[in-house]
Every structure is written in C-alpha cells, then in structure tokens.
C-alpha cells in the first residue's frame, strides 16, 4: 500500500532528528542511546517498514548541508554521511535485538496468560445446572483468580498488560464470533480488570508512585493503572498523589523561570496524571 507523502515527510523529519541525536551522542553520551531509541521505537519501526525511507532521510540531510562544491564542504558532507550511516547501523542493531527480545517476552506472556486462563476457565455449564450452582461456580472462579494474580504480581509488567489488551482486541475483532469466542473474551476482560487492580494495589507511596506510573509508555496504560489504584485505595490516596503531582509541576515551572530546561514530554505526562486524579476527586472518588 502506497504511503501518503505527508506521512513520509513527517516520518523523515522525526527520524532525521533522531539520527542526528544518536550521531551526536555516540562520542560522549553513548549510554543515553538505548533510552533514546526505546522512546522512539515506534517511529523507527515505521521508517524501517517503508522501503528506502531511511536512506532517503540520510541523503536529504547530507544534501541540505552541502551548499557548494568547495573541497572543505565536500569533506564535511562525507564526514556527515559516515556519522549518520554509523548511527543508522546502531539503530538497526538495536531494533534487531528489540524484536528478538519482544518475541521472547511474548512467549513468556503467552505462557503466563495461558496458565491463568486454564486455571480459572470453568467447564461449560450444563442446562440442568441451577442458577445457584452456576453462581457459586462463578464466585469460586473469581476467588481462584484473585489468588493466582496475587501470587503472580511480579509478572505483571507493562509489557504483560499490553499483551492482555492485544488478546482482548484480537478476540473482539473476530469476524465470525461464536459462543466460545464470547466466553473467552469475557474471561480475558476479567483477567485484565483483575491485573489492573493488582497493579493498582502495588502502587507505592510518595515519589515512588510517579516513577511507577511514568514507567508506562502508553498514556492509556498509565491512566488505566492509575484508575485502578485510585479505585482500590480511595480518596486519601488520591489526595496524596494530587499534592505530589502539583508539587512536581510547580517544580518544573520554577526550573523554567530560572532559565533551565524541562522535558516537555515528562511535564505532559505528569499533567495528565494530575488532571486524572483531580477528576477522580471532583466526582467524589467513584469512577462511573
């Protein structure tokens, strides 16, 4: 499928900046490169999925820096090309390792989820079973799930949460849904809800909680875990977090006033968390 020109242009601009940052970091800040690439992994994969886009980005960068045929300018362009090519090789190596690790972790997540799913998946209820019997079976299943999740809390990383959401989306998008598909999706959503609750319970106190929440790359994941934590731990916890985020935002503002630099992405994330907490408090501590 042909990629729209505006999409390619935006990707080249973003990837060009990333290449320059990697090239600049290779000499004295190489320890920052893995974090930089991890933060931009989606952009990198998009660029690599479009034929010749990375090469075009490098060529345009070098061309834009070549204003004359002067020998010194040509040498500078050649040096720029070499540095960007080296940065591109670093990025490709990182992505290859990232993909391998992702495949490995995906298998781990499948195993964890499969264990939970098999342990709580009840046998199909027979028509002759009474409502009382079916209700008791459901309660027993949920109690078993609670025990399993409590004992498996360390496995519930942001990656695992994304894996569960992916499975839910896959089941939701099945074209010809069957009774078994609906049943599996219902159980998967139940697992997802319980996992979020466990993550919410595990949120620490004070400054630790912000670090935990900011560890989620996706805003949807971050707010889902926050919502679960607020729902489980209540208004007092929300007020504590509200004070903490307000203090952080005030600190960011003070740094700006003094002429310092503050990561705009970090400010945006903290502001989003702060707004969500305030919403929770405004509605009386009960999400609809």
N, C-alpha and C positions, 0 to 999 in steps of 0.2 A: 504494500500500500504506500502510495506517494505521501511523503511527509510535507505538510504545508510549509511554505517558505518562511512564514513568520515564526513558526515553531523552531525551524532550523536556525534562524537568525538569533532567536532568544537563547537557544542552547549553546550556540557558538560563543555568544557574548559571555554567558555564565561560565562555560568550560574554559574560555580563554583566560578569564580572571583566575580560575583555579590553577591552570597550568602555570601562570606567572607566579602565583603564591607558592606553589610547590617548588618551582625553579629557584625562587628567592630563598626558600627555607633549606634547600639542600646543602648549602655551605656551612651555616652555623646554627640552624634550628631544625635539624633533621628529626629530632624527637617529636616535633609538632605535626609532622606529616601524616602519621596514621590517623590521628584525631581529625585532622582537616579532611582527609579522604573519606573517613567514615561518615562525617557530617554531610558529605556531598555525594554519597554512593548512588542515589537515585539518578542524579544528573549524569554521573559518569556512565552508568549502565545505559541510559538513554542515548548518550553520544556514541558509545561503542556499538549500539544496535543499529545505527544508521551508517550505511556504507560510506567510507571516506570522509566522514564528518570531522573526525579528529585531525586527519591530515589537512583538510581544508582550513581548520581553525589555526593550525600551526603556520600554514603557508600565508594566510592573511595577516597574522600577527607579524611575521617577518617582513612581508611586503609593505605593511604600514610603517615600518621603521626604516625602510630604505627609500630615502628621498633623492639620492644622487648615485652616480656610478663611481664616486670617489673611492679610492682604494681603502681608506680607513672605514668608510661606511660599509663597503662590501665585507670587510673583515668583521665588523661589528655584527652585521646581519648573519654571517656564517656562525659566529660565536653564539648569537641568539638562537639560531636554528639548532645548534648542538645542545644547548641548555634545555630548550623546550622538548627536544627529542628524548633527552635523558629523563626529563620529568615525566614524559609520556610513558616511557618504559617502567618507571617507578609505579605509575598509576595502574598500568596493565598488570604488573606483577601483584599489586595489592588486590586488584579485582579478582584475579585468578585464585588467590588464597582465600579471599572473602567468599567466593562462590563455593569453593571446596568446603569451607567451614560451615557455610549455610546448609549445604546438602547433609553434612554430618549431623548438625544440630537438628535439622528437620527430621531425620531418622530418630533421634533421641526424643523429640517432642511427640512423634507418632507413637513411639513405644510407651511413653508416659500416659498419653491420652488414651491409648488402647487399653492399658491396664485399668485406668479409672473407669472407662466406658464398660469394659467387660465385667468389672466387679459390681457395678450398680445396675446394669441393664437387666430389668426384670423379665421373666418369661411372659409370653403373651397370655393375657388374662382370658380365661375361658368364659363363655357367655353365661354359664351357670353360676359363676362366682358372684357372691353378693356384693353390693356396694360397700358394705362394711369391710369385707375381706380385701377388696381392691384398695380401699382407702388405707387400711393397715399396711398393705404391701408397699404403697407409695411412701408412707411415713418411714417404714423400715429402710427403704431405698435411700431416702434423703439423709437419714441418720448415718447410714453406711458411707455415703458420700462425704458428709461432714468429717467423719473420722479419717477417711483417706486423704482428704485435702489438708487437714490439719497436720498429718504426718508427712506430707509431701511438699510442704510450703516452700522449701529451699529450691524446688524445681520450677517454681512459678516466676520465671524471668519475663521481661518484656517480650522476648522472642517467643516464649511459650504462649503468652497472651495473644500475640499476633497469629500464631498457628491455630489456636482455637477459633479465633474470628474468621480466619480463612476457611476452616472447615464448615463453619456456620454459613458463610457466604456460598460455598460450593453446594451445600445441601439446599439452600434457599433458591439457587438458580437451576436446579434440576428441572428439565423441561417437562418430563412426564413424572410428576410426583406420585408416589404410592403411599399406602398406609405406613409401610415400613420406613420410608424416607421421612415422613412427617414425624414418626415416633423418634427416629434418630436425631432429627433436628431439635425436637423438644428436649431430649436428654442433653444434647450438646449445649443448648442455651442454658439449661440448668447448671451444667458444669461451668460454663462461662460466668454465670452470675455468682456461683459459689467461689470460683477462683478470685474474682474481683473482691468479694467480701473478705477472703483470706488476706489478699494483698492490702486491703484497707485496714484490717486489724494489725497488720505488720508494720504500718507506718510508724516511724519513730516520733520522738518529741523534739521540740526546739528546732534548731537549724538543720538537724538531720533529715527532717521530713522534706524540706525543699530539695535537698540533694537527691533524695529517693525519687521524688516526682519528676525532677528535671532529667532524670536518667531515661525517661521515656521519650523517644524521638518523635512519636506521633502525638499531636495535641489531643486527638480523640482518646488514645490510650491513657494519656496523662490525666485527663479530666475524668475518665471512667474510674480510674483507681482512686482519684481524689473524691469523687462522689460516693464511692463505696466506703471510703474511710470516714467521711462525714456522716453517712447514714448509720454506720456501725458505732461511731464514737461520740456523736452528738454535738450539741451546740457549744459546750465548753471547749471542746477540741477545735471547733471551727473558729471560735474567738481567739484562741491561742495562735492558730495559723494566720488569722487575719492580721493580728498585731505583728507577726513575724514578717509577712509579705509587705505590709505597709512600711515597716522599718527598712526592709531591703530596698523598696522603691525610693524611699526618702534618701537612702544612702547613694543610690545610683544618681539621683538628681544633684546631690551635693558634689559628687565627683565631677559631673558635667559643669556645674557652676564654677568649680575650681580649675576648669580647663582640661580635665582628664578625659580619657576615652572609656566608654562603656559599651560592651557588646549589645547591639540593638536587639539581636535575637534573644539574648538572655532576658533583657528588660521586657520584651514582648511576652515571653513565657511566664515570667513572674506576674506580670499584669493580668494575664489570662487566668492564672490560678487565683489571684486576689479577687478578680471580678466574680469568679465562680463561687468562692467562699462567701462573698458579700451577698450574692443571690440566695445562697442557702440560708443565710441569716435573715434576709429580708422576707423569705417565705415561711419563717418560723421554724426552720430546721427540719422540714419534711419535703423531700423531693416528690413531685407529682408523678 
